[in-house]
Amino acid sequence: MMRLLLLTIFAATILSACSQSGHLVKDGKSDYKIFISDKATAPEKHAAEELQTYLQKVSGCKIAITHEQGSDEKLIYVGFKDAPATITGNLNPAEFGNEEYIIRSDGKSLLIAGGETRGTLYGVMGYLADYVGCRWYTRDVAKIPTNPTLSLAKIEDRQKPALQYRDMDWRESLDATWVIHNRLNGFKVGDSLGGNYVTFPFVHTFNQLVPPAKYFKTHPEYFSLVNGKRTTAQLCLTNPEMVKVAIATVFDWIKTRPEVNVFSIDQNDFGGRCECKLCSALDEKEGSPSGSLLTFVNQIADTVAKTNPKIRLQTLAYDYTVDPPKNIRPADNVIIRLCHYDYCAAHPLEGCTKNKPFLDQLNQWKKITKAGITIWDYYTDFQNYLMPYPNFASFSHDVKFYADNGVMGLFAEGNANGGAGEFAELRSWVIAQLMWNPHQDAAKLVDEYVDNVYGKAAKHIASYIRLLHDQVKPDTHFGIWPEPFNVTYLNQSTIQKADSIFALAQKSAAGDTALTARIDLDYLPILYTKLYYFAQGGTAYISKEELPAALSRYNNFVSKYHITALGADVNTFGSLDKFIEKIQIAANTTFYTDWLISGPFDNADHKGHDNIYPPEQGFDSTQTFTGAKYQKISWKKYHDNTTGYIDLNKVYGPSENVVAYARRIITLPEAKTLKFGVGNNDGIKVWVNGKQVFNLAAASSGPNQHFFTTTLNKGENTLLIKVDQLKRGWGFYFAQH
């Protein structure tokens, strides 16, 4: 059962601002009854019960539910069934969509009714939210006003959701009660509560359509040809026998799952598209692998349409199929689910040049798709669920953009599988409100949530949110896979200010255990970031002496809030255990973060790795060199103890096809054989006292990706490192074990 934090509000409801003709409740008493037909559906009966429950919570008066209509009785009609013409007037219930409703009052009677199956139920939720002031922010926190007098004014309010399909992936959205109160429809809530918008199978369905376990051994030709070999990565979409199997599967789905709204014919996740001659020729002709995909989907859709014209299919425009084909068009019963994954999450869709490719794709798909477009969007950092992620501006504007541009549905992917991601509950509630009515002021919704969920600490949480989002400038860009060290907003100043803000928030919440716990959860992303930097070799935020206490606090939060993953891949970067392991290794490691650096030198045709440049020929701290593009360069100091990563892109700016050198002295009291760990992006060479001791042509960065041992002399030892750059990242880790 959901625990409700009842926040008392001594104020008139929205109704009192309207012209009054009477009262539903006055001074805690009522002459009204809630009428529900004895022929009402289960969702309509539930709607009447919800109305009774919350009107009692608000006013203290339990209004009786009845199936009888006396001539002089004052009634609240829930549902169209048996409601008199005096209140329904010219309304035709058959014209109401499944979630469309009307709230109508003549000042004496009240009608809340809508289309089946969820219309009346969501009408009650709309009445309680819009006219009584109830809010259900999280599974645990609701705002239920206290008002012993509820006015009944004249109302004519007909609503339907801006988006036909509204779903998300946070823990809140997996709770049926929260979903109903916030008028979503993607989660299975059961027919007794109105059911939901059913997509089956949900996504990446090729393996369910043509199961490899059943067919691959005997019919490998049904599956994709990749690098000359048949694999189960995808299907061979031009194989006619495979198409017959797929069609048979879809008809079996249609027969056994009559509740489904749309059947998904989706490519599997990741790559592996078929490279056979027929598929490749079709894709080349259409200018995109969506050519072979749509050819395949359309064959199924055309066959289905002959016997089941109302059935709709859906397929992904994702990864290698995100660009539409030149000539082929989706069949009239095929919905395109376009995935918005490669973009700037810092800014709204409109106005940021990095979002233009997606906008072009959306416009192109809209022009050729008759059945409609749904969007799969991403609202979390999939590399680091807990990392601070200031993307409020993008989702605040983009939901409205989708609705205004004819999109019929939205799936907002969060991190339900990992647990409590950064501000997951806030995002859930605000996005749910915008999915129903995207013309609301999103900033005011955020403020409302913070004010009501954080109470005494609200001003501090609001200050923290502003702090983060003030770091997002026009030239700030980040996608859905950022690391703390490659975003600009998690600088040392921001982390220190955040620490101070949360200390004030905790002080203001003293004595309130529920609020203290909520603030702890919201501080966890800052604590995680500090530990992340420590694991990467940084000591600016947490020293080795401070680590045990910080790690104990982190482990307590992870256990208390049932966090199961730190990122989308629980076996690698998302693993809780591997994160702790990295921290423990760093605690017993010395990362070198002080260097003299020189560069960039030329790396054209990747020859720079072996070319001998002046830093390899001797050292003079005052010497200048001729570097790439004939620029004059010299040695300069580098120091950054926030992380063990020596980020050369931050020193020299984004660069390609260059190399740089780093030099330092290691002093030992006696000769010793030491073990070193390196991580490099891209190639690396290491010399100790002029002798090359390590050489790797290319690798991805990360602390302690590779190890080597070498003997150092008593006294001073010269360490020289050369790092290549090919594309994107450029830098290295160097640590002593």
Secondary structure as UniProt FT lines:
FT   HELIX           14..17
FT   STRAND          20..26
FT   TURN            27..28
FT   STRAND          32..35
FT   TURN            38..39
FT   HELIX           42..59
FT   STRAND          65..66
FT   TURN            71..72
FT   STRAND          74..78
FT   TURN            81..82
FT   HELIX           85..88
FT   TURN            89..90
FT   HELIX           93..95
FT   TURN            98..99
FT   STRAND          101..106
FT   STRAND          110..114
FT   TURN            116..118
FT   HELIX           119..127
FT   HELIX           128..132
FT   STRAND          135..136
FT   STRAND          141..143
FT   STRAND          150..159
FT   STRAND          165..168
FT   HELIX           171..174
FT   HELIX           176..181
FT   TURN            182..183
FT   HELIX           191..193
FT   STRAND          199..200
FT   HELIX           206..209
FT   HELIX           212..215
FT   TURN            216..218
FT   HELIX           220..222
FT   STRAND          223..226
FT   TURN            227..228
FT   STRAND          229..235
FT   TURN            237..238
FT   HELIX           240..256
FT   TURN            258..259
FT   STRAND          262..264
FT   HELIX           277..286
FT   HELIX           290..307
FT   TURN            309..310
FT   STRAND          312..317
FT   HELIX           319..321
FT   TURN            332..333
FT   STRAND          334..340
FT   TURN            350..351
FT   HELIX           353..355
FT   HELIX           356..368
FT   STRAND          373..378
FT   TURN            385..386
FT   HELIX           392..404
FT   TURN            405..406
FT   STRAND          409..413
FT   TURN            416..418
FT   TURN            422..423
FT   HELIX           424..436
FT   TURN            438..439
FT   HELIX           442..454
FT   HELIX           455..457
FT   HELIX           458..470
FT   TURN            474..475
FT   HELIX           484..486
FT   HELIX           492..508
FT   TURN            509..511
FT   HELIX           513..535
FT   TURN            536..537
FT   TURN            544..546
FT   HELIX           547..560
FT   TURN            561..562
FT   TURN            570..574
FT   HELIX           576..587
FT   STRAND          590..591
FT   STRAND          594..602
FT   HELIX           604..606
FT   TURN            608..610
FT   HELIX           614..616
FT   TURN            621..622
FT   STRAND          624..626
FT   HELIX           628..630
FT   STRAND          632..634
FT   STRAND          636..639
FT   TURN            641..642
FT   STRAND          646..647
FT   HELIX           648..652
FT   STRAND          658..668
FT   STRAND          672..681
FT   STRAND          684..688
FT   TURN            689..690
FT   STRAND          691..696
FT   TURN            703..704
FT   STRAND          706..712
FT   STRAND          715..725
FT   STRAND          731..736
//
